[in-house]
Amino acid sequence: MPDQPGSVEDYEGARDDAEVGACESHDGVLQVEGTVTNPESDDQDYRVYVSAMDGNETMGIIQVDITGVAGGDAAEWRTEFPLSGVDLDCVLRVERFASQ
């Protein structure tokens, strides 16, 4: 991860803004995709931390940055991990902050 969670000044916790559309393993790669929806009137940036979980054990974490989401709009995001596992779950931590 290039950035420490909570490192953006004046970020808002925004877990309710994000959804996971897919969290699936294919050929040793965990593919994750979803959307964020900006409920604010101003453009917002998002930092989504995706944790790949095997029960209570964290198998990996990856950061996805989504920039310039206009007020009221949704944006798709996608990432992948070099992980395999049939029962892996994807858990999100989401931060929202004003676009620069």
C-alpha positions, 0 to 999 in steps of 0.5 A: 500500500502506498498510503497509510490508512487515515493519512489524508487530512480531513478525510471522511469514513465513507464505507456506505459509499462503496459496494463490492460487485465481485470478489473472485479467484481465477488462476491464482489471482483474486479479482475485485471490482465495485463502485463508489457513489459520491453523496456530496455536491462537490467532487470527491476523491476516494481511497479504498483499502480492500482486505482479502480475508480467510475467516479472521486472517488477513491474507492481503491488503491493496489500495485503490484510488478513485479521483474526481467523482462528481457530486451524485455520480458513481465510479467503478473501480477494479483491482487484483491480488496475486492470491488464491483461495476458494473462500476468500472474502473482500472487506473494504475500508473507504475514505472520502475527501475533497478533490484537489 
